[in-house]
Amino acid sequence: MKQRIASVDILRGFTIVAMILVNTPGDWGSVYAPLLHAKWHGLTPTDLIFPFFLFIVGISIYFAYKNKTASAATYKKVFIRSLKLIGLGLFLNVFIPRFPFFEDLNSLRFFGVLQRIGIVFFISAILYLKCNWKTLLGICVFILIGYWLLLGFVPLPDGASPTFDRASNNWANYIDFQFLGKHMWQPDYDPEGILSTLPSIVSCLMGVLVGKLLDGLKHVSLLFVTASILLVFGYILDIWFPINKAIWSSSFVLVTSGWGTLFLGVIYYLIDVRKFQFGTIFKYVGMNAITIYFLSSFISKCMYLVNVNENHSIHSFLYNTVFVQSFVSLKKASLLYALVVVIFYIILAYTLFKRRIFIKV
């Protein structure tokens, strides 16, 4: 993002730190409820993290391409960046830190967080380059309403009535099972599946539209008004189309975009308007966000799969030796482990910043 807004970098960094925190507990069986996703319908703080990142991707798209022409060179850069993100995601899925270094391709998961970011970035950037803000808003409304009508009212091919539940007659789950089969995160659903990618594009386009609002913003109250409108509509829609991250429901898009705009508004007011100096550690992470996220995922996978002895992987050895023996409850030990991991990546991000190393993906 060539025109850097401090609050955007801070929110991006905070989001990545939150991702690492919830993805690397010491023990998945000992985690505080707010640090877990909702089991199906509902919203926890953890459910806000990924849509926040896509929302920030949209803001970055606005500032990165607002002065770009829709040329072949620009489209090429967008395409290459998307392929890099998808490639990194596939690498994380396929790599194992032992010979033959590859997962079984017959059951390899095709989709994932980085793959979704790459796909959403590509489509959102192209739409932004081709359309004005009114058209983008129209596309958002069309997708959200269309997605609700499809999942809620269109019978499945076998004539079964559609449902929003975690079942085979949920359109999002049905399509993923038909086209992905064994290549899903769970046997019956994938939170980054095919159909749910459509509303996730809206999460990004919401960021594009808020980026336009930020550009030359004179009254921060506009952000709070926008956030309020999104939250009200989202929670009202929840009555008919439940808030659900797993299928990325339309109400989920509106509510998480509303919370994202509200968080951004508060940070923008404190940092960019009042010039308070805080949150700098998150800014360091935000300026190398994808790099830090990729490394955290890669190293975590290695620590889980590389053994130090017959009974323990690196992860379980460190956790049980250092943290479980720290005379605190298991949930506190698990959280303490995650916090230490977070501190490590904050230090890494700070080191990259001080050395002026900014890795662009």
SEVEX-114430 format. One line per 8 residues: number of its first residue (from 1); their letters; for each residue x, y, z of N, C-alpha, C. Coordinates in steps of 0.1 Angstrom, whole numbers. Layout:
SEVEX-114430
NUM) a) X Y Z X Y Z X Y Z | ...;
END
This chain:
SEVEX-114430
1) mkqriasv) 8 -12 0 0 0 0 9 12 0 | 9 20 -11 19 30 -12 15 42 -3 | 3 46 -2 -1 56 8 -5 49 21 | 5 49 30 3 41 42 -5 49 52 | -15 43 58 -22 48 69 -19 40 81 | -14 46 92 -9 39 103 -19 30 109 | -31 34 110 -42 26 117 -45 13 109 | -43 14 96 -45 2 88 -34 -8 90;
9) dilrgfti) -22 -4 91 -11 -13 94 -12 -19 108 | -17 -11 117 -18 -16 131 -29 -26 132 | -41 -23 125 -52 -33 125 -48 -46 118 | -40 -45 107 -35 -56 100 -26 -65 109 | -17 -58 115 -8 -65 124 -15 -71 136 | -24 -64 142 -32 -70 153 -40 -82 148 | -45 -82 136 -52 -94 131 -43 -106 129 | -31 -103 124 -21 -114 122 -17 -120 136;
17) vamilvnt) -15 -111 145 -11 -116 159 -22 -124 165 | -35 -120 163 -46 -127 168 -47 -141 161 | -44 -141 147 -44 -154 140 -34 -164 146 | -22 -159 149 -12 -167 155 -16 -172 169 | -22 -163 177 -26 -166 190 -36 -178 190 | -46 -177 182 -57 -187 182 -52 -200 175 | -42 -199 166 -38 -211 158 -27 -219 165 | -21 -214 176 -10 -221 182 -11 -223 197;
25) pgdwgsvy) -22 -228 202 -23 -231 216 -14 -242 220 | -11 -243 233 -3 -255 237 -10 -268 236 | -23 -268 239 -32 -280 238 -46 -276 233 | -50 -282 222 -63 -278 216 -74 -283 226 | -72 -292 235 -82 -296 244 -83 -287 256 | -74 -277 257 -74 -268 268 -73 -253 263 | -84 -248 258 -85 -235 252 -97 -227 257 | -95 -215 261 -106 -207 265 -116 -204 253;
33) apllhakw) -129 -204 256 -139 -204 246 -138 -192 236 | -134 -180 241 -133 -169 231 -122 -171 220 | -113 -180 223 -102 -183 214 -105 -195 205 | -117 -199 205 -122 -210 196 -132 -204 186 | -134 -210 175 -145 -207 166 -158 -212 171 | -169 -205 167 -182 -210 171 -183 -224 165 | -190 -233 172 -191 -247 167 -199 -247 153 | -209 -239 151 -215 -237 138 -221 -223 137;
41) hgltptdl) -234 -221 141 -239 -208 141 -233 -200 153 | -233 -187 151 -228 -178 162 -215 -171 158 | -210 -163 168 -198 -155 165 -190 -154 178 | -178 -158 177 -168 -156 188 -158 -145 183 | -149 -140 192 -139 -131 188 -130 -137 177 | -127 -150 179 -119 -157 169 -125 -157 155 | -138 -157 154 -145 -157 141 -143 -144 134 | -139 -134 141 -137 -121 135 -124 -120 127;
49) ifpfflfi) -114 -128 130 -101 -126 126 -99 -127 111 | -103 -138 105 -101 -140 90 -109 -129 82 | -122 -127 85 -129 -116 77 -123 -103 79 | -117 -100 91 -110 -87 93 -98 -86 83 | -91 -98 81 -79 -97 72 -84 -95 58 | -94 -101 53 -99 -99 40 -104 -85 38 | -110 -79 49 -115 -65 49 -103 -56 47 | -92 -59 54 -80 -51 53 -73 -52 39;
57) vgisiyfa) -74 -64 33 -69 -66 20 -77 -57 10 | -90 -56 12 -97 -47 4 -93 -32 5 | -90 -28 17 -85 -14 19 -72 -12 12 | -63 -22 13 -50 -22 7 -52 -21 -9 | -61 -29 -14 -64 -28 -28 -67 -14 -33 | -76 -8 -25 -80 6 -29 -68 15 -30 | -60 15 -20 -48 25 -20 -37 21 -29 | -36 7 -31 -25 3 -40 -28 5 -55;
65) yknktasa) -41 5 -59 -45 6 -73 -53 18 -76 | -55 27 -67 -64 38 -70 -59 47 -81 | -45 47 -83 -40 55 -94 -35 47 -106 | -38 34 -105 -34 25 -116 -44 24 -127 | -40 23 -139 -49 21 -150 -51 6 -152 | -63 3 -158 -66 -11 -160 -59 -16 -172 | -46 -18 -171 -38 -22 -182 -34 -37 -181 | -28 -42 -192 -23 -56 -191 -13 -58 -181;
73) atykkvfi) -4 -48 -179 7 -49 -169 1 -49 -155 | -9 -41 -152 -15 -42 -139 -22 -55 -136 | -30 -60 -146 -36 -73 -145 -26 -84 -143 | -15 -83 -149 -4 -93 -148 1 -93 -134 | 3 -81 -128 8 -81 -114 -2 -87 -104 | -15 -83 -107 -25 -89 -98 -25 -104 -99 | -25 -109 -111 -25 -124 -114 -13 -131 -107 | -1 -125 -109 11 -131 -103 10 -131 -88;
81) rslkligl) 5 -120 -82 5 -120 -67 -6 -130 -62 | -16 -131 -69 -26 -141 -66 -21 -155 -66 | -13 -159 -77 -7 -172 -78 3 -174 -67 | 10 -164 -63 20 -166 -52 13 -170 -39 | 2 -163 -36 -6 -166 -24 -12 -180 -24 | -18 -183 -36 -23 -197 -37 -12 -207 -36 | -1 -205 -42 10 -214 -42 16 -216 -28 | 17 -205 -20 21 -206 -6 11 -215 2;
89) glflnvfi) -1 -213 0 -11 -220 7 -11 -235 4 | -10 -238 -9 -8 -252 -13 4 -259 -8 | 15 -251 -8 27 -256 -2 26 -260 13 | 19 -251 20 16 -254 35 8 -267 36 | -1 -269 27 -10 -281 28 -2 -294 24 | 7 -293 14 13 -305 9 26 -309 16 | 32 -299 22 46 -301 28 45 -309 41 | 53 -319 43 56 -325 56 71 -326 58;
97) prfpffed) 75 -323 70 90 -322 73 97 -335 75 | 94 -345 66 101 -358 66 99 -364 52 | 108 -373 49 107 -379 36 94 -387 34 | 87 -385 23 91 -379 10 87 -364 9 | 84 -358 20 81 -344 22 68 -339 16 | 59 -348 12 47 -344 6 35 -353 12 | 24 -346 15 12 -353 19 7 -362 8 | -2 -371 12 -8 -380 2 -17 -371 -7;
105) lnslrffg) -14 -371 -20 -21 -362 -29 -36 -366 -31 | -39 -379 -28 -52 -384 -29 -62 -378 -19 | -56 -373 -8 -65 -367 2 -60 -353 6 | -52 -347 -2 -47 -333 0 -58 -323 0 | -58 -315 10 -68 -304 10 -64 -293 0 | -73 -290 -9 -70 -280 -19 -71 -266 -15 | -80 -263 -6 -83 -249 -2 -77 -246 12 | -77 -234 16 -71 -230 29 -71 -215 30;
113) vlqrigiv) -65 -209 40 -66 -195 43 -59 -187 32 | -46 -191 29 -39 -183 19 -45 -185 5 | -50 -197 2 -57 -199 -11 -69 -189 -12 | -77 -188 -2 -88 -179 -2 -84 -165 -4 | -73 -161 3 -68 -147 2 -64 -145 -12 | -57 -154 -18 -53 -152 -32 -64 -151 -42 | -74 -160 -41 -86 -159 -50 -94 -147 -48 | -96 -143 -35 -104 -131 -32 -97 -119 -36;
121) ffisaily) -84 -118 -34 -76 -107 -39 -77 -105 -54 | -76 -116 -61 -76 -115 -76 -89 -110 -81 | -100 -116 -76 -113 -112 -81 -117 -97 -77 | -114 -94 -64 -117 -81 -59 -108 -70 -66 | -96 -73 -68 -87 -63 -75 -92 -60 -89 | -96 -71 -96 -100 -70 -110 -113 -61 -110 | -122 -65 -101 -135 -57 -100 -133 -42 -97 | -123 -40 -88 -120 -26 -85 -115 -18 -97;
129) lkcnwktl) -106 -25 -104 -100 -18 -116 -110 -16 -127 | -121 -24 -127 -131 -23 -138 -143 -15 -135 | -146 -14 -122 -159 -9 -118 -158 4 -109 | -168 12 -109 -168 23 -100 -175 19 -87 | -175 27 -77 -179 23 -63 -194 19 -63 | -202 26 -71 -216 22 -71 -218 8 -76 | -211 5 -87 -212 -9 -92 -207 -19 -82 | -196 -16 -75 -191 -25 -65 -201 -27 -54;
137) lgicvfil) -207 -17 -50 -218 -18 -40 -229 -26 -45 | -233 -25 -57 -244 -33 -63 -240 -47 -64 | -227 -50 -67 -222 -64 -67 -223 -70 -53 | -219 -63 -43 -220 -67 -29 -234 -71 -26 | -244 -62 -28 -258 -65 -25 -263 -77 -33 | -259 -78 -45 -264 -89 -54 -259 -103 -48 | -246 -103 -45 -240 -116 -40 -247 -120 -26 | -248 -110 -17 -253 -113 -4 -268 -118 -4;
145) igywlllg) -276 -111 -12 -290 -115 -14 -291 -128 -21 | -283 -130 -32 -284 -142 -40 -279 -154 -32 | -269 -152 -24 -263 -163 -16 -274 -168 -5 | -281 -158 1 -291 -161 10 -303 -169 4 | -307 -164 -8 -318 -171 -15 -314 -185 -19 | -302 -186 -24 -298 -200 -28 -297 -209 -17 | -290 -205 -6 -289 -215 6 -302 -217 13 | -311 -207 13 -323 -208 21 -335 -213 14;
153) fvplpdga) -336 -212 0 -348 -215 -6 -348 -224 -18 | -336 -226 -24 -335 -234 -37 -333 -249 -33 | -342 -257 -37 -341 -272 -34 -328 -277 -40 | -322 -287 -34 -311 -294 -39 -314 -303 -51 | -305 -308 -59 -308 -316 -71 -316 -328 -67 | -315 -334 -55 -323 -346 -52 -337 -342 -47 | -340 -329 -47 -353 -324 -42 -354 -321 -27 | -343 -323 -20 -343 -320 -6 -344 -305 -3;
161) sptfdras) -351 -302 7 -352 -288 11 -338 -283 17 | -334 -271 13 -321 -266 18 -321 -263 33 | -310 -263 39 -309 -259 53 -296 -252 55 | -295 -244 66 -283 -238 70 -274 -246 80 | -279 -258 83 -272 -266 93 -260 -273 87 | -252 -279 96 -240 -287 91 -246 -300 86 | -251 -300 74 -257 -312 68 -254 -313 53 | -257 -324 47 -255 -326 33 -264 -318 25;
169) nnwanyid) -276 -314 30 -285 -305 22 -283 -291 25 | -271 -287 29 -267 -273 29 -259 -271 16 | -263 -261 8 -258 -260 -5 -242 -258 -5 | -237 -250 5 -223 -249 5 -215 -262 8 | -221 -270 17 -215 -283 20 -217 -292 8 | -228 -292 2 -232 -301 -9 -222 -299 -20 | -220 -287 -24 -211 -284 -36 -197 -288 -33 | -192 -285 -20 -178 -289 -17 -177 -304 -17;
177) fqflgkhm) -187 -311 -12 -186 -326 -12 -186 -331 -26 | -194 -325 -35 -195 -330 -49 -182 -328 -56 | -176 -316 -54 -164 -313 -63 -151 -315 -56 | -151 -315 -43 -138 -317 -36 -136 -331 -30 | -148 -337 -25 -147 -350 -20 -137 -351 -8 | -127 -360 -10 -117 -362 1 -108 -350 3 | -108 -340 -6 -99 -329 -5 -105 -317 3 | -112 -320 14 -118 -310 22 -112 -310 36;
185) wqpdydpe) -114 -300 44 -108 -298 57 -114 -309 66 | -128 -310 66 -135 -320 73 -143 -329 63 | -146 -341 67 -154 -350 57 -167 -344 52 | -173 -335 60 -186 -329 56 -186 -315 53 | -175 -307 55 -175 -293 51 -161 -288 51 | -159 -276 44 -147 -269 44 -149 -254 46 | -144 -248 57 -147 -234 59 -141 -225 49 | -132 -229 40 -127 -222 29 -131 -228 16;
193) gilstlps) -143 -233 15 -148 -241 4 -151 -232 -9 | -157 -239 -18 -160 -233 -31 -170 -222 -31 | -183 -226 -27 -194 -216 -27 -192 -205 -17 | -187 -208 -6 -185 -197 4 -175 -187 1 | -167 -189 -10 -157 -180 -15 -165 -167 -20 | -177 -169 -26 -184 -158 -31 -187 -147 -21 | -193 -150 -10 -196 -139 0 -183 -134 6 | -172 -143 7 -159 -138 12 -153 -127 3;
201) ivsclmgv) -157 -127 -10 -153 -116 -19 -159 -103 -14 | -172 -104 -10 -179 -92 -5 -171 -86 7 | -166 -95 16 -159 -90 28 -147 -81 23 | -140 -86 12 -129 -78 7 -134 -65 0 | -145 -66 -7 -150 -54 -14 -155 -44 -4 | -160 -48 7 -164 -39 18 -152 -31 22 | -140 -38 23 -128 -31 26 -124 -21 15 | -126 -24 3 -124 -15 -8 -132 -2 -7;
209) lvgklldg) -145 -4 -4 -154 7 -2 -151 16 10 | -147 9 21 -142 17 33 -129 24 30 | -121 18 22 -108 24 18 -111 37 10 | -121 37 2 -125 49 -5 -130 60 5 | -137 55 15 -142 64 25 -131 70 33 | -121 62 36 -109 67 43 -101 77 35 | -101 76 22 -93 85 14 -98 99 15 | -90 107 22 -94 121 23 -105 123 34;
217) lkhvsllf) -106 113 43 -117 114 53 -116 126 61 | -127 134 62 -127 146 70 -134 144 84 | -143 135 85 -150 133 97 -150 118 100 | -143 114 111 -142 100 115 -156 94 118 | -165 103 121 -179 98 124 -185 90 113 | -180 93 101 -185 85 89 -182 70 90 | -171 67 96 -167 53 98 -176 47 109 | -180 54 119 -188 49 129 -203 47 124;
225) vtasillv) -207 57 116 -221 56 110 -221 43 101 | -211 42 93 -210 30 84 -210 17 91 | -202 17 102 -201 5 110 -215 2 117 | -222 12 121 -235 10 127 -245 4 117 | -245 9 105 -254 5 95 -252 -10 92 | -239 -14 90 -235 -27 87 -239 -37 98 | -237 -33 111 -240 -41 122 -255 -43 124 | -263 -32 122 -277 -33 123 -283 -43 113;
233) fgyildiw) -279 -41 100 -284 -49 90 -280 -64 92 | -267 -66 96 -262 -79 98 -269 -87 109 | -272 -80 120 -278 -87 131 -293 -89 128 | -299 -80 121 -313 -82 116 -314 -94 107 | -305 -95 97 -305 -106 88 -302 -119 95 | -295 -119 106 -292 -131 114 -305 -138 118 | -316 -131 119 -329 -137 122 -333 -148 112 | -330 -145 99 -334 -154 88 -322 -162 82;
241) fpinkaiw) -310 -156 83 -298 -163 78 -287 -162 88 | -286 -172 97 -278 -172 109 -263 -168 106 | -257 -160 115 -243 -157 114 -235 -170 115 | -227 -172 105 -220 -185 105 -207 -183 96 | -196 -185 103 -183 -184 96 -180 -196 86 | -184 -208 90 -181 -220 82 -187 -219 68 | -199 -213 67 -205 -211 53 -204 -197 49 | -198 -188 57 -196 -174 54 -209 -167 50;
249) sssfvlvt) -219 -169 59 -233 -164 56 -233 -149 54 | -243 -144 47 -244 -130 44 -245 -121 56 | -252 -126 66 -252 -119 79 -238 -118 85 | -230 -129 84 -217 -129 89 -208 -119 82 | -210 -117 69 -202 -107 61 -206 -93 66 | -218 -90 68 -223 -77 73 -218 -74 87 | -219 -83 96 -216 -81 110 -201 -80 111 | -193 -89 105 -178 -88 106 -173 -75 99;
257) sgwgtlfl) -179 -71 88 -175 -59 81 -178 -47 90 | -189 -48 97 -193 -37 107 -183 -36 118 | -180 -47 124 -170 -47 135 -156 -43 130 | -153 -47 118 -140 -43 112 -139 -28 110 | -150 -22 105 -151 -7 103 -150 0 117 | -157 -6 127 -157 0 140 -143 0 146 | -137 -12 146 -123 -13 151 -114 -3 144 | -115 -2 130 -107 7 123 -109 21 126;
265) gviyylid) -122 25 128 -126 38 132 -120 43 145 | -120 34 155 -114 37 168 -99 39 167 | -93 30 160 -78 31 159 -74 43 150 | -82 45 140 -79 57 131 -80 70 139 | -91 71 147 -93 83 155 -81 85 165 | -77 74 172 -66 75 182 -53 78 176 | -50 71 165 -36 71 159 -35 82 148 | -44 82 139 -42 92 127 -48 106 130;
273) vrkfqfgt) -58 106 139 -64 119 142 -58 126 154 | -59 118 166 -53 123 178 -38 122 180 | -32 114 171 -18 112 171 -12 105 183 | -20 97 190 -15 89 201 -5 79 196 | 5 76 204 16 67 200 14 54 208 | 7 45 202 6 31 208 3 21 197 | 5 9 200 2 -2 190 13 -3 179 | 24 3 182 35 2 172 40 -12 169;
281) ifkyvgmn) 39 -21 180 43 -35 178 35 -42 167 | 22 -38 167 13 -44 157 17 -39 143 | 21 -26 142 25 -20 129 36 -28 123 | 46 -32 131 57 -40 126 53 -53 120 | 43 -60 126 38 -72 121 30 -69 108 | 22 -58 108 14 -55 97 21 -52 84 | 34 -48 86 41 -44 74 48 -56 67 | 47 -68 74 52 -80 68 42 -91 71;
289) aitiyfls) 29 -88 69 18 -96 74 18 -111 69 | 19 -112 55 18 -125 49 30 -133 53 | 42 -127 53 54 -134 56 54 -139 70 | 49 -131 80 48 -136 94 38 -147 95 | 26 -146 88 16 -156 89 21 -169 83 | 28 -168 71 33 -180 65 43 -187 74 | 53 -180 79 63 -186 87 57 -192 100 | 47 -186 106 41 -191 118 34 -204 114;
297) sfiskcmy) 27 -205 103 21 -218 99 31 -229 96 | 41 -225 88 51 -234 84 59 -240 96 | 63 -231 105 71 -236 117 62 -244 126 | 50 -240 128 41 -247 136 39 -261 131 | 37 -263 118 35 -276 112 48 -285 115 | 59 -279 113 72 -286 115 73 -291 130 | 69 -282 139 70 -285 154 61 -296 158 | 49 -297 151 40 -308 154 44 -321 148;
305) lvnvnenh) 52 -321 137 54 -333 129 69 -338 131 | 78 -330 136 92 -335 139 93 -340 153 | 97 -352 155 98 -358 168 111 -356 174 | 112 -354 187 124 -354 195 127 -367 201 | 117 -375 203 118 -389 208 106 -397 205 | 105 -409 210 94 -417 206 80 -412 211 | 80 -404 221 68 -400 227 64 -385 224 | 73 -377 219 70 -363 218 75 -357 205;
313) sihsflyn) 66 -349 199 71 -340 189 78 -328 195 | 84 -319 187 90 -307 193 80 -299 201 | 68 -298 195 57 -290 202 54 -296 215 | 50 -309 215 45 -315 228 56 -315 238 | 69 -317 234 80 -317 243 81 -304 250 | 82 -293 242 83 -280 248 71 -276 257 | 59 -279 252 47 -276 260 47 -283 273 | 49 -296 272 48 -304 285 59 -302 294;
321) tvfvqsfv) 71 -299 289 83 -298 297 83 -284 304 | 80 -274 296 82 -260 301 69 -254 307 | 57 -256 300 45 -249 303 36 -257 312 | 34 -270 310 25 -278 318 31 -279 333 | 44 -278 334 51 -279 347 52 -265 354 | 45 -255 349 46 -242 354 36 -239 365 | 29 -249 370 21 -248 382 9 -239 380 | 4 -238 367 -9 -231 364 -18 -241 358;
329) slkkasll) -31 -237 356 -41 -246 351 -37 -249 336 | -43 -260 331 -40 -264 317 -44 -253 307 | -55 -247 309 -59 -236 300 -50 -225 300 | -45 -221 312 -35 -210 313 -22 -214 307 | -18 -226 309 -5 -231 303 -6 -231 288 | -18 -235 283 -20 -235 268 -19 -221 263 | -26 -212 270 -26 -197 266 -12 -192 267 | -5 -195 278 9 -190 279 18 -194 268;
337) yalvvvif) 17 -207 264 24 -212 252 21 -203 240 | 8 -201 237 5 -193 225 10 -179 226 | 10 -173 238 15 -159 240 30 -159 237 | 37 -169 242 52 -169 239 54 -170 224 | 47 -178 217 48 -179 203 45 -166 196 | 35 -159 201 32 -145 196 43 -136 198 | 49 -136 210 60 -127 213 72 -130 203 | 74 -142 201 85 -146 191 83 -140 178;
345) yiilaytl) 71 -140 173 69 -135 159 68 -119 159 | 65 -113 170 65 -99 171 80 -94 171 | 88 -102 178 103 -99 178 108 -100 164 | 104 -111 157 109 -113 143 104 -102 134 | 92 -98 136 86 -87 127 94 -74 130 | 97 -71 143 105 -59 147 119 -60 140 | 125 -72 141 138 -73 135 138 -70 120 | 128 -76 113 127 -73 99 125 -58 96;
353) fkrrifik) 117 -52 104 114 -37 103 127 -29 105 | 134 -32 115 147 -25 118 157 -27 107 | 157 -38 101 166 -41 90 160 -36 76 | 149 -30 77 142 -25 65 139 -36 55 | 136 -48 60 132 -59 51 117 -60 51 | 112 -58 39 97 -59 37 95 -68 25 | 90 -80 28 89 -91 18 75 -90 12 | 75 -86 -1 62 -85 -8 58 -98 -14;
361) v) 46 -102 -13 41 -115 -19 32 -111 -30;
END
